[in-house]
Amino acid sequence: MVCYRIVCFYWCVCVSIYSFCFLFQKTNICYLSFPDSNSGCLGDTQFCFRFRQSSGRRVSLHCLLDHYDKDLPVYLKKDPAYFYGYVYFRQVRDKSLKRGYFQKSLVLISKLPYIHFFHTVLKQIAPEYFEKSEPYLEAACNDVDRWPAPVPGKTLHLPIMGVVMKADTHISVILPTVHEVDLFRCFCPVFLHSQMLWELVLLGEPLVVMAPSPSESSETVLALVNCISPLKYFSDFRPYFTIHDSEFKEYTTRTQAPPSVILGVTNPFFAKTLQHWPHIIRIGDLKPAGEIPKQVKVKKLKNLKTLDSKPGVYTSYKPYLSRDEEIIKQLQKGVQQKRPSEAQSVILRRYFLELTQSFIIPLERYVASLMPLQKSISPWKSPPQLRQFLPEEFMKTLEKTGPQLTSRIKGDWIGLYRHFLKSPNFDGWFKTRRKEMTQKLEALHLEALCEEDLLLWTQKHTEVETVDLVLKLKNKLLQADREHLPVKPDTMEKLRTHIDAIILALPEDLQGILLKTGMT
């Protein structure tokens, strides 16, 4: 293992080179950079992995991207606790080497979940690097060092070894991300059960994808995470997971229930160690575009004994919703007409999007009702609190404003909601919405303060009360900046003007102290 060099923090953390040598494979990253299956993976293979950042070594690196992050949908934001690894692995016969093969991986480590984008970068530089070695890689890293930070809403032109990559950062077509996998190609072997898999992912159920290679496992895991978009998947997911991972024991123990995580694995050993997991997807080789594999059935878990078992979805889960036959007919018709995989992916992505939106809109509507009325916000009192989320109160709203208004799918929607309210995805979603709404209340409170004649107020109160007001207003400004509150720029400027006017009306000794305290 060689950590070649640190590069531009906005895009990558480092570029690493890994040669197949057991003496140096001491870390998770080292093992995650190589296939551990029996498939051979001859030639060039690309895949990605995700790993947890050590809590003892957390740094403020993610703060560099906070300004960019705040303007993105929640499901595109980076996770400060995780890194992504993007791998370009080459394995070719070489009789001059002791093992008889040339085996090397070039890896980019980044906080950003731009799967397709970084795979494209690696596809551009890795083949040349394997031929020309370190000087070529050094030149590529120098190019990345000069890349500007990602800016929402702007098209970036990123030079890399004589080629200019065009990256459009508009929200609708954000830099190729975790969501831009070939959805239909990944779901193709199991598209008859795609709605059931959507439920499992939505509910944060423990799920294992057993695949013949890291590229297939990582693509399928990312497709599963993507299927509940625009809802963010708040549990852990590992596109490629090995037996050498530090969390291997945690995930394979039988002394407690499996955690809420989606694992992508290739090692046959996992068929035995993860046999107690409740939901397992066994896939074969993903077919090229235009080739459709035989559809697999839902099977009982006891039938899964080895990774060589037949492809299928192994679970005893009974879906809450009835299967949507229309989407199945539409996709099957596309197969018969040899519709391109890209077009099939658009259809499937739209279906998942509409299904998720039908599910989440009633929750959004109810949560919005928890917001206090704007007229209840007083500049001289603390911002009002949100009302408590009451599950039974929410359930009563579903009769008139439930998903039946926007979805044709029948079934036990109430049961699905009850299960969802106990899931990590609901917990993460509600915490995010509650934070956004609380920040909105803080912003409205600031606006209410700005509309007051604060200087007139100080004339009716003591110096001590006036100083206390100035300090509180300064803290409000600091909070608005630190927490990126949704405050209008002119509101912030008005508040600074109020503070300056109040300070200038105070005795000179107090002016000197207050001007040095905090910011104005």
Helices and strands as residue ranges (DSSP letters): E 2-6, E 14-19, G 22-24, H 28-32, E 43-52, G 55-57, G 60-65, H 66-69, G 74-76, E 82-93, E 101-110, H 115-132, H 134-145, E 155-160, E 163-168, G 171-173, H 183-187, G 188-193, H 194-202, E 207-210, H 214-226, E 236-238, H 248-252, E 261-265, H 270-273, E 279-282, E 298-299, G 301-303, E 312-315, H 325-336, H 341-368, G 374-376, H 391-401, G 403-405, H 413-420, H 424-450, H 454-459, H 463-482, H 489-504, H 508-516
